[in-house]
Amino acid sequence: MLKKIALLGVLLSAGTGVSAFASTGADAENIGVSTHIPTSELSLERGTGKPSNVWNVKSQGRYYYSGQSAYNSLYTNYLFTGDSWYTVSAKNLKASSDTALKFQAYKQITFSPDKKIGVEQTVTGQKTVNYTLNGLSSSDKIYLEFKSPSHFEGYIE
């Protein structure tokens, strides 16, 4: 009888852990994006070297991302460099009658607020937008912000 009670307790604990994990998995689908703005500044939290968070599109190729967020903006995990123009693609994975996806490109400026590049893009549900960012230098560091609510996938090259 004691073994049955102990087994029941283990099963209930396991069930609770699984449901807790499932409820915190909202960001589990995010690939290549997070709620943090990318930076190339020295990080003292994880050592004394610069983090490897710059993606050179010219040498490393296309960078894929996907994500969803109900309440926070999502940012690409890397600053993109290496070219004077980029092709950006984003598909809104929400239903056609749902909220439009809005996203904006930025150029990182040292000691100043980051500068918006081009216009904010709006993509209705189940549609894809492809556009070109140009007028940049190959050393400029750019990133994308996806405003909430969002559910999307795409790439930059």
Buried (B, 14 or more C-beta within 10 A) or exposed (E): EEEEEEEEEEEEEEEEEEEEEEEEEEBEEBEBBBBEBBBBEEEEEEEEEEBEBBBBBEEBEEBEBBBBBEEBBBBBBBBBBBBEEBBBBBBBBBEEEBBBBBBBBBBBEEEEEBEEBBEEBEBBBEBEBEBEBEEBEEEBBBBBBBBBBBBBBBBBB
